[in-house]
């Protein structure tokens, strides 16, 4: 009996190994639960307006630290109620290959990587519209490798679940266009006192020009730098073509397709 007891004791794993194993299992469970929640949110937003994002919440918290009465400017509008000029301008400025790639622009990532190596710091990200949307919907603004990895996973979920037109519709409705100004409708009224459907080609190019730094740059009071960028965007819009280019963003599923089916 004593020999068996000693043998059992020798075979038993040390306490620290058992605790480590349980901690790893718990961590994996939490990660899987988090990603399941993210996918459920994306599925929910497939046919419903997005009224708030992680980035919006973070901005509101920051604003209310300085002014407890601060509020965001944001109003969801459907895709059809957004100027075609703004759609083309944003696509040119932020992700000209949006209709071709599946979430990642590998050429853009390579160019950004070379720029960052040359400068010795992060000066370019090479993020697509889908990647930016993943970050704005769910993540913080940090640029750590862990956050970028999480962004990649969520980008794959978004591209798998949503068609290109829906991705672009959500993006145009949640992107920041000024301090506390989110979405095309709020931006159009804040900067130009018109609704999103009535933005002109010039106004659209100015709005697209400030997207890299919307709190420092102004579409309604553009600096020389913003004007130069807006002029370049208008030139690229002309080369991109008219509404026929946007027709590539037609929904990948017919209207009668059940929302619960992939």
BELLINJO-V240824 format. One record per residue. N is the residue number from 1. RES is the residue in one small letter. PSI is psi in radians with two decimals (NA if undefined). NEAR is the number of other C-alpha atoms within 10 Angstrom. Layout:
N:RES:PSI:NEAR / N:RES:PSI:NEAR
This chain:
1:x:-0.73:6 / 2:x:-0.69:7 / 3:x:-0.74:8 / 4:x:-0.72:9 / 5:x:-0.77:9 / 6:x:-0.69:10 / 7:x:-0.72:11 / 8:x:-0.71:11 / 9:x:-0.67:11 / 10:x:-0.58:10 / 11:x:-0.39:8 / 12:x:2.41:9 / 13:x:2.54:10 / 14:x:2.68:10 / 15:x:-0.72:9 / 16:x:-0.57:9 / 17:x:-0.71:10 / 18:x:-0.73:12 / 19:x:-0.71:11 / 20:x:-0.75:11 / 21:x:-0.74:12 / 22:x:-0.64:12 / 23:x:-0.73:12 / 24:x:-0.77:12 / 25:x:-0.75:12 / 26:x:-0.72:12 / 27:x:-0.77:12 / 28:x:-0.69:12 / 29:x:-0.74:11 / 30:x:-0.69:12 / 31:x:-0.80:12 / 32:x:-0.69:12 / 33:x:-0.72:12 / 34:x:-0.80:12 / 35:x:-0.58:15 / 36:x:-0.72:12 / 37:x:-0.73:12 / 38:x:-0.82:18 / 39:x:-0.66:16 / 40:x:-0.68:12 / 41:x:-0.77:14 / 42:x:-0.77:20 / 43:x:-0.73:18 / 44:x:-0.68:14 / 45:x:-0.03:17 / 46:x:-0.57:19 / 47:x:0.25:11 / 48:x:2.59:10 / 49:x:2.56:15 / 50:x:1.98:18 / 51:x:-0.30:13 / 52:x:2.64:13 / 53:x:2.95:18 / 54:x:-0.67:16 / 55:x:-0.70:19 / 56:x:-0.79:21 / 57:x:-0.72:13 / 58:x:-0.72:13 / 59:x:-0.72:17 / 60:x:-0.72:18 / 61:x:-0.77:15 / 62:x:-0.76:14 / 63:x:-0.68:17 / 64:x:-0.28:12 / 65:x:-0.54:10 / 66:x:-0.58:9 / 67:x:1.83:11 / 68:x:-0.38:11 / 69:x:0.05:8 / 70:x:2.57:14 / 71:x:2.68:14 / 72:x:2.64:15 / 73:x:2.02:18 / 74:x:2.34:21 / 75:x:2.13:17 / 76:x:2.37:19 / 77:x:2.52:20 / 78:x:2.84:13 / 79:x:-0.71:17 / 80:x:-0.32:10 / 81:x:0.38:14 / 82:x:2.31:21 / 83:x:2.35:20 / 84:x:-0.56:20 / 85:x:-0.71:22 / 86:x:-0.69:27 / 87:x:-0.82:21 / 88:x:-0.71:26 / 89:x:-0.77:30 / 90:x:-0.70:23 / 91:x:-0.73:23 / 92:x:-0.78:23 / 93:x:-0.64:22 / 94:x:-0.53:18 / 95:x:1.37:19 / 96:x:-0.36:19 / 97:x:0.33:16 / 98:x:-0.69:19 / 99:x:-0.27:16 / 100:x:-0.64:11 / 101:x:3.00:14 / 102:x:0.65:16 / 103:x:-0.42:23 / 104:x:2.31:22 / 105:x:1.63:19 / 106:x:-0.61:13 / 107:x:-0.73:10 / 108:x:-0.67:17 / 109:x:-0.69:16 / 110:x:-0.75:13 / 111:x:-0.77:13 / 112:x:-0.69:18 / 113:x:-0.77:18 / 114:x:-0.69:13 / 115:x:-0.77:16 / 116:x:-0.68:15 / 117:x:-0.75:11 / 118:x:-0.71:11 / 119:x:-0.34:11 / 120:x:0.23:9 / 121:x:2.96:10 / 122:x:1.92:13 / 123:x:-0.21:13 / 124:x:2.58:15 / 125:x:-0.49:15 / 126:x:0.37:20 / 127:x:2.40:20 / 128:x:3.02:24 / 129:x:-0.70:25 / 130:x:-0.72:27 / 131:x:-0.75:22 / 132:x:-0.69:18 / 133:x:-0.74:24 / 134:x:-0.80:26 / 135:x:-0.84:24 / 136:x:-0.65:21 / 137:x:-0.70:23 / 138:x:-0.30:15 / 139:x:3.03:19 / 140:x:3.08:13 / 141:x:0.13:11 / 142:x:2.81:10 / 143:x:0.55:10 / 144:x:2.70:9 / 145:x:-0.63:9 / 146:x:-0.76:10 / 147:x:-0.66:15 / 148:x:-0.63:15 / 149:x:-0.74:11 / 150:x:-0.69:16 / 151:x:-0.73:23 / 152:x:-0.74:18 / 153:x:-0.80:14 / 154:x:-0.61:24 / 155:x:-0.75:23 / 156:x:-0.71:16 / 157:x:-0.78:19 / 158:x:-0.81:25 / 159:x:-0.55:18 / 160:x:-0.64:12 / 161:x:-0.65:18 / 162:x:2.55:20 / 163:x:2.93:16 / 164:x:-0.69:22 / 165:x:-0.74:18 / 166:x:-0.69:22 / 167:x:-0.81:20 / 168:x:-0.67:20 / 169:x:-0.82:20 / 170:x:-0.77:23 / 171:x:-0.84:21 / 172:x:-0.39:25 / 173:x:-0.22:24 / 174:x:-0.15:25 / 175:x:2.61:23 / 176:x:2.34:27 / 177:x:0.45:28 / 178:x:3.01:23 / 179:x:1.78:15 / 180:x:0.17:20 / 181:x:2.05:26 / 182:x:2.33:23 / 183:x:2.74:23 / 184:x:-0.72:32 / 185:x:-0.86:26 / 186:x:-0.68:27 / 187:x:-0.77:27 / 188:x:-0.74:25 / 189:x:-0.64:15 / 190:x:-0.76:18 / 191:x:-0.59:18 / 192:x:-0.02:17 / 193:x:0.66:14 / 194:x:2.91:15 / 195:x:2.82:18 / 196:x:-0.57:23 / 197:x:-0.33:18 / 198:x:0.19:18 / 199:x:2.31:23 / 200:x:3.04:16 / 201:x:-0.73:19 / 202:x:-0.79:17 / 203:x:-0.72:20 / 204:x:-0.72:26 / 205:x:-0.62:30 / 206:x:-0.72:29 / 207:x:-0.74:30 / 208:x:-0.57:26 / 209:x:-0.52:29 / 210:x:-0.05:24 / 211:x:-0.62:20 / 212:x:-0.42:13 / 213:x:1.15:12 / 214:x:-0.31:19 / 215:x:-0.34:14 / 216:x:-0.56:10 / 217:x:2.58:20 / 218:x:2.33:20 / 219:x:-0.55:26 / 220:x:-0.39:15 / 221:x:1.20:11 / 222:x:2.45:16 / 223:x:3.04:12 / 224:x:-0.65:9 / 225:x:-0.78:12 / 226:x:-0.71:20 / 227:x:-0.72:18 / 228:x:-0.75:13 / 229:x:-0.69:18 / 230:x:-0.69:26 / 231:x:-0.75:16 / 232:x:-0.72:15 / 233:x:-0.73:25 / 234:x:-0.68:21 / 235:x:-0.76:14 / 236:x:-0.59:17 / 237:x:-0.72:23 / 238:x:-0.72:11 / 239:x:-0.56:10 / 240:x:-0.60:17 / 241:x:-3.07:11 / 242:x:-2.52:13 / 243:x:-0.37:12 / 244:x:-0.51:9 / 245:x:-0.69:11 / 246:x:-0.33:16 / 247:x:-0.28:11 / 248:x:-0.27:13 / 249:x:0.32:16 / 250:x:2.52:12 / 251:x:2.44:13 / 252:x:-0.25:13 / 253:x:2.48:12 / 254:x:2.82:8 / 255:x:-0.53:8 / 256:x:-0.07:6 / 257:x:2.24:10 / 258:x:2.35:9 / 259:x:-0.41:12 / 260:x:-0.14:8 / 261:x:2.49:6 / 262:x:NA:10
